[in-house]
Amino acid sequence: MKGVTLPTETVFVLEMSPIKFGLGASDEIGYDARRLGLKRVLIVTDRHLVEVGLPDRIRALLDEEGIKADVYDGVEIEPTDRSMEEAAEYARQREFDGLIGVGGGSALDTCKAVNLLTTYPAPLLDYINKPVGRGVAIPGPLKPMIAVPTTAGTGSETTAVAVTHVIDQNVKAGVSHRLLRPALGLVDPLNTLTAPPPVTAAAGVDILTHAIESYTTRPYNARPKHHPPDRPAYIGANPASDVWCEKAIEYVGRYLRRAVLNGLDLEARVHLALAANYAGIGFGNAGVHIPHAVAYPIAGLVRDYVPDGYRTTHALVPHGVSVIVTAPAAFRFTYSTSPERHLRTAELLGVPTRDLSERERREALPGALMALMRDVGIPNGLGAIGYGERDVPALIEGTLKQPRLLAGAPRPVGAPELDAILRDSLRYW
C-alpha cells in the first residue's frame, strides 16, 4: 500500500562511526586495524605530533600485528585545498589499503580528503559543496579509515564532513557526504593531555557551538520532503540528535574551564572528549547554521591575527574561535524561534532562568557564552581578531556562499540579518 505523500519531511536518519572510547584505547589500534583487514596503512598527521612521538608509537603498535605503516606529517593547521591536494599526491605514490588520521580536526579532515582523492581521483573542488565547488557526489565506498583525535573539539572522528580553506576564493568550505565517515573513531583522552590552554579553549568552544547550533537548527520535520537518495547528511534537529547535544553542552559547561586551568585534570579531559564525540554525533546528523556559516569567511579573510598557543607564525583564526565569536549575537537572533531551547541551553551552562524577566531570558544564553569566553581566554569578539566595520560587507559575501549551512537557520537569514549579527559581534565586553 502506497503511503500518503506529505509536503514536509517525516523521516530522520541517525548515522555515526563506530566509536572505541577510553583511557589507553590507543593501545588497541593494532587489533582494530587487523580486524578491519588492513595490511598496509598511511598515517596522516602533523609535524608537532611526530615530535611528540604519537605517530611512531602507533606505527610500532601496528607493526606488532604485522601491519606496515607510512607516515605523512605535512598536515597544516587549518588546512587548505592546496595542502590537502599535496597530501593526496604524496599518498598516490604509495600503496596502502587503509588510513589512520592522528591529530585534531585538521589532520582528520585532511585524512578524509586523502581517502577520497586517492580512491576517486579528481580536483578537490569537484567535491566541495556548491557554490564554492561543484558539489559532485562521492561515487562509492572509500578505504577503511581510523580516526584518532588528539584534541577535544571537532568530533571529526564520527562526522561526514571535511573542511578546508579554498585559497583562491578566500573562504572555507567543505565536502559533505555520508561515505566520508571513518570506519572507526578511536578516542583516547590521554592523547589530549598535551594540548595547551589556548588550543583546549578553542577546541572546547567548537564543541559547544556544534551542539547548540544542532539543538537550535530548523527541525527535520519543518523541511521539505526528501527523496531518499537526496536526503542530506544534515537533516535538522531531531529527537535523537537532541539527546547527544544536551549532554555535550552540559559537559562543556562543567569541564572546559577546568581543563583550560589545569591540562592534567584527567576527569575534565575525559568529559570533554566525550562531549566532542557527542556533539559530533549530534551535528553530524542535525547540522549547524549561522555561527559556522559566518566562521568560514572569518577564517578565510583573516589578515594579521596570530593566535597564542598555536605553532604557527602566519595569520589564522582557529576554527573554534571563528565560530564562537559570533555565537552570542547569532543566538540572540534565533531566540524567538524556540525560547525553550535557548533557555534550556543556558540552564545546561549553569544559568538559572526560572525567575528572569523576558529581556533577561533573551540574554541568558548570550550572557552564558560571553562569560565562558572570558573565563577561558577567547578573543573579545570580531574586533579582537582584527575585523572592523569596513570588513562586514566582505564577511556577508563569504557567508552567503554557505547555503548548505544557512539552510539550517531556524529563521530566514540574508544580508540584512547577517549585517546586524556581524556588527553586534564586533565587541562583547
PECORKA-V961821 format. One record per residue. N is the residue number from 1. PHI is phi as a letter, one per 20 degrees, with the letter a starting at -180 (999 if undefined). PSI is psi in radians with two decimals (none if undefined). D_LAST is the distance of its C-alpha to the last C-alpha in Angstrom with 1 decimal. Layout:
n,phi,psi,d_last
N,PHI,PSI,D_LAST
N,PHI,PSI,D_LAST
This chain:
n,phi,psi,d_last
1,999,2.25,60.3
2,f,2.33,57.7
3,f,2.92,54.4
4,f,2.35,52.9
5,e,2.14,50.6
6,d,2.64,47.2
7,f,-0.37,44.8
8,d,2.83,41.7
9,f,2.46,41.3
10,c,-0.03,42.8
11,c,2.35,42.6
12,c,2.70,39.9
13,c,2.39,40.4
14,d,1.91,38.9
15,c,2.59,39.5
16,a,2.83,38.3
17,f,2.60,39.7
18,g,2.49,41.6
19,c,2.32,39.5
20,d,2.13,40.8
21,c,2.43,38.2
22,q,2.82,38.4
23,f,2.15,38.6
24,n,0.14,41.2
25,f,-0.49,41.5
26,g,-0.50,41.6
27,f,-0.32,45.1
28,e,0.17,46.5
29,f,-0.55,45.7
30,f,-0.78,49.3
31,g,-0.78,50.6
32,f,-0.67,48.2
33,f,-0.72,49.0
34,f,-0.68,52.7
35,f,-0.55,52.3
36,e,0.02,50.8
37,n,0.29,53.9
38,e,2.48,52.3
39,c,-0.49,54.5
40,b,2.18,52.6
41,c,2.80,48.8
42,d,2.15,46.2
43,e,2.17,43.2
44,d,2.10,40.2
45,b,-2.93,37.5
46,c,2.93,35.8
47,f,-0.60,36.9
48,f,-0.76,34.5
49,f,-0.54,35.9
50,f,-0.72,39.4
51,f,-0.66,38.7
52,f,-0.53,37.6
53,o,0.00,40.8
54,f,-0.81,39.9
55,g,-0.67,41.7
56,f,-0.63,44.8
57,f,-0.73,44.7
58,f,-0.70,44.6
59,f,-0.70,47.4
60,f,-0.70,49.5
61,f,-0.66,49.0
62,f,-0.71,50.1
63,f,-0.60,53.0
64,f,-0.43,54.2
65,e,0.16,54.7
66,m,0.34,56.4
67,d,2.17,53.5
68,e,2.57,53.0
69,b,2.36,49.6
70,d,2.69,48.4
71,d,2.20,44.9
72,d,2.11,42.7
73,d,0.45,39.8
74,e,0.27,38.5
75,f,2.34,35.5
76,e,2.59,32.5
77,f,2.24,28.8
78,l,1.32,27.6
79,f,2.74,31.2
80,d,2.93,32.6
81,f,-0.59,35.6
82,f,-0.77,37.6
83,f,-0.59,36.8
84,f,-0.70,37.8
85,f,-0.70,41.0
86,f,-0.70,41.8
87,f,-0.72,41.5
88,f,-0.67,43.8
89,f,-0.72,46.3
90,g,-0.79,46.5
91,f,-0.60,47.1
92,f,-0.37,49.8
93,e,0.09,51.9
94,c,2.72,52.1
95,e,2.26,53.6
96,b,2.66,51.5
97,d,0.12,51.6
98,a,2.94,48.1
99,c,2.67,44.7
100,c,2.05,42.2
101,e,2.22,38.6
102,c,2.02,37.0
103,q,-2.84,33.3
104,f,-2.88,29.9
105,g,-0.54,29.5
106,f,-0.78,30.5
107,f,-0.74,33.9
108,f,-0.71,34.5
109,f,-0.67,33.8
110,f,-0.69,36.0
111,f,-0.72,38.7
112,f,-0.75,38.7
113,f,-0.72,39.1
114,f,-0.74,41.9
115,g,-0.80,43.6
116,f,-0.86,43.5
117,f,-0.36,44.5
118,e,-0.43,47.4
119,e,-0.72,48.7
120,c,1.39,48.6
121,g,2.29,48.4
122,a,2.81,46.6
123,g,2.47,43.8
124,g,-0.64,40.4
125,f,-0.42,39.5
126,f,-0.63,42.3
127,e,-0.35,40.5
128,f,2.50,36.8
129,g,2.58,35.8
130,f,2.67,36.5
131,e,0.00,35.7
132,f,-0.79,34.6
133,d,-2.88,37.7
134,e,-0.32,40.9
135,m,0.56,40.0
136,f,2.35,43.4
137,f,2.58,43.9
138,f,2.22,44.7
139,f,-0.52,48.5
140,a,-2.94,49.1
141,f,2.64,48.4
142,d,3.06,46.9
143,f,2.70,47.8
144,f,2.35,46.6
145,c,2.31,43.3
146,d,2.23,41.9
147,d,2.18,38.1
148,d,1.62,37.0
149,f,2.51,33.2
150,d,0.07,31.8
151,c,2.73,28.1
152,d,1.61,26.8
153,b,-1.43,24.9
154,f,-0.49,26.7
155,m,0.37,29.6
156,f,-0.31,31.8
157,f,-0.21,34.7
158,c,0.07,35.3
159,d,2.88,34.0
160,d,0.62,35.9
161,b,2.57,33.7
162,c,2.21,33.4
163,d,2.49,30.6
164,b,2.85,31.0
165,e,2.04,29.8
166,e,1.87,32.5
167,f,-0.85,32.8
168,f,-0.42,34.8
169,d,-0.02,32.4
170,l,0.81,29.1
171,b,2.63,27.9
172,e,2.61,27.8
173,b,3.05,30.3
174,b,2.88,32.3
175,d,2.24,35.7
176,c,2.02,35.8
177,a,2.43,39.0
178,g,-0.48,40.2
179,f,-0.15,42.6
180,f,-0.28,39.9
181,f,2.39,39.2
182,f,2.71,40.3
183,f,-0.42,43.5
184,b,2.37,41.9
185,d,2.10,38.5
186,d,1.80,39.0
187,d,1.91,36.0
188,d,1.85,36.3
189,g,-0.38,33.2
190,f,-0.46,34.9
191,f,-0.19,34.2
192,e,-0.06,30.4
193,f,-0.44,30.7
194,e,-0.07,30.5
195,f,2.17,27.2
196,f,2.87,24.8
197,g,-0.80,21.4
198,f,-0.61,19.4
199,f,-0.74,22.0
200,g,-0.76,22.0
201,f,-0.84,18.3
202,f,-0.73,18.5
203,f,-0.67,21.7
204,f,-0.70,20.4
205,f,-0.35,17.6
206,f,-0.77,20.4
207,g,-0.85,22.5
208,f,-0.80,19.9
209,f,-0.64,19.4
210,g,-0.90,23.2
211,f,-0.76,23.9
212,f,-0.72,21.5
213,f,-0.74,22.6
214,f,-0.69,26.2
215,f,-0.50,25.9
216,d,0.05,24.6
217,f,2.87,26.7
218,g,2.21,29.6
219,f,2.69,32.4
220,g,-0.62,35.5
221,e,0.17,37.7
222,d,0.24,35.9
223,d,2.78,36.8
224,f,2.62,40.1
225,f,2.38,42.9
226,d,2.44,43.4
227,f,2.36,46.7
228,g,-0.79,46.6
229,f,-0.35,46.7
230,e,0.01,43.9
231,f,2.19,41.5
232,f,2.85,38.2
233,f,-0.63,36.7
234,e,1.80,33.5
235,d,-0.14,35.1
236,o,2.87,32.3
237,g,2.42,31.1
238,b,2.86,34.2
239,g,-0.56,35.2
240,f,-0.84,35.8
241,f,-0.55,32.5
242,g,-0.70,30.6
243,f,-0.81,32.1
244,f,-0.70,30.9
245,f,-0.75,27.4
246,f,-0.74,26.9
247,f,-0.66,28.1
248,f,-0.77,25.9
249,f,-0.80,22.7
250,g,-0.79,24.0
251,f,-0.67,24.8
252,f,-0.79,21.5
253,f,-0.56,19.7
254,e,-0.55,22.4
255,d,-0.24,23.0
256,f,-0.79,20.4
257,g,-0.72,18.7
258,f,-0.76,22.3
259,f,-0.61,23.4
260,f,-0.68,20.7
261,f,-0.70,21.5
262,b,1.74,25.2
263,f,-0.26,26.5
264,e,0.17,30.0
265,f,1.68,29.0
266,f,-0.65,31.5
267,f,-0.75,30.8
268,f,-0.74,27.2
269,f,-0.73,28.5
270,f,-0.80,31.1
271,f,-0.53,28.8
272,f,-0.64,26.3
273,f,-0.70,29.4
274,f,-0.77,30.6
275,f,-0.74,27.3
276,f,-0.75,27.4
277,f,-0.75,30.9
278,f,-0.78,30.4
279,f,-0.61,27.6
280,f,-0.73,29.9
281,f,-0.72,32.6
282,f,-1.00,30.4
283,f,-0.41,28.9
284,f,-0.26,32.1
285,d,-0.74,33.8
286,e,-0.69,31.4
287,o,3.01,29.3
288,c,3.14,25.7
289,b,-2.07,24.3
290,f,-0.90,21.4
291,g,-0.66,18.9
292,f,-0.64,21.9
293,f,-0.74,23.4
294,f,-0.53,20.5
295,f,-0.55,20.1
296,f,-0.85,23.6
297,f,-0.51,23.2
298,g,-0.77,19.8
299,f,-0.60,22.0
300,f,-0.49,25.0
301,d,0.11,23.7
302,g,2.47,21.7
303,d,-0.93,23.0
304,b,0.18,22.1
305,e,2.13,19.4
306,d,2.00,21.2
307,f,2.58,19.6
308,f,2.58,20.2
309,n,-0.10,22.8
310,d,2.43,24.7
311,e,1.29,28.1
312,b,2.64,27.8
313,d,-0.06,27.8
314,d,2.76,27.2
315,f,2.32,24.0
316,a,2.68,22.8
317,d,2.02,19.9
318,g,2.52,20.7
319,g,-0.77,21.4
320,f,-0.64,19.0
321,f,-0.74,16.0
322,f,-0.48,17.3
323,e,-0.62,17.5
324,f,-0.43,14.3
325,f,-0.38,11.9
326,d,-0.03,13.2
327,f,-0.77,14.1
328,g,-0.77,11.6
329,f,-0.67,12.7
330,f,-0.74,16.2
331,f,-0.36,16.7
332,f,-0.69,15.5
333,f,-0.65,18.3
334,e,-0.08,20.8
335,g,-0.76,20.4
336,f,-0.32,23.4
337,f,-0.49,25.8
338,a,1.28,25.8
339,g,-0.66,23.8
340,f,-0.63,25.7
341,f,-0.69,24.6
342,f,-0.69,20.9
343,f,-0.71,21.4
344,g,-0.70,23.6
345,f,-0.77,21.1
346,f,-0.71,18.5
347,f,-0.70,21.4
348,f,-0.44,22.4
349,e,0.09,19.0
350,n,0.23,19.7
351,d,1.98,18.2
352,f,2.42,21.2
353,c,0.00,21.4
354,f,-0.79,24.9
355,d,0.40,24.5
356,e,2.67,21.3
357,f,2.93,21.6
358,f,-0.70,21.5
359,f,-0.73,18.1
360,f,-0.61,16.8
361,f,-0.74,18.8
362,f,-0.56,17.3
363,e,-0.02,13.7
364,f,-0.84,15.0
365,f,-0.85,14.9
366,g,-0.71,11.6
367,f,-0.72,10.2
368,f,-0.70,12.6
369,f,-0.76,11.7
370,f,-0.65,8.0
371,f,-0.75,9.5
372,f,-0.75,12.1
373,g,-0.80,10.3
374,g,-0.80,8.7
375,f,-0.53,12.2
376,d,0.10,14.3
377,n,0.46,12.7
378,f,2.46,11.8
379,g,2.60,10.4
380,e,1.30,6.9
381,m,-3.09,8.5
382,f,-0.58,11.8
383,f,-0.55,11.2
384,f,-0.20,11.1
385,d,0.32,14.4
386,n,0.11,16.1
387,e,2.60,15.9
388,c,-3.05,15.7
389,g,-0.54,17.1
390,f,-0.35,20.6
391,e,-0.18,20.3
392,g,-0.80,19.6
393,g,-0.74,23.4
394,f,-0.65,24.3
395,f,-0.65,21.8
396,f,-0.81,23.2
397,g,-0.77,26.7
398,f,-0.62,26.1
399,f,-0.67,24.6
400,f,-0.17,27.7
401,e,0.12,29.8
402,d,0.97,28.7
403,f,-0.52,30.8
404,f,-0.65,31.6
405,e,-0.74,28.0
406,f,-0.43,27.1
407,f,-0.36,30.3
408,e,-0.14,28.6
409,g,2.36,25.9
410,f,-0.17,26.7
411,c,2.69,26.7
412,g,2.40,27.8
413,c,2.14,25.3
414,c,-2.80,26.4
415,g,-0.79,25.2
416,f,-0.71,23.8
417,f,-0.72,21.8
418,f,-0.65,20.5
419,g,-0.79,19.6
420,f,-0.73,17.4
421,f,-0.77,15.7
422,f,-0.73,15.2
423,f,-0.60,13.9
424,f,-0.37,11.4
425,e,-0.01,10.4
426,f,-0.61,10.0
427,b,2.44,6.3
428,d,-0.72,3.8
429,b,none,0.0
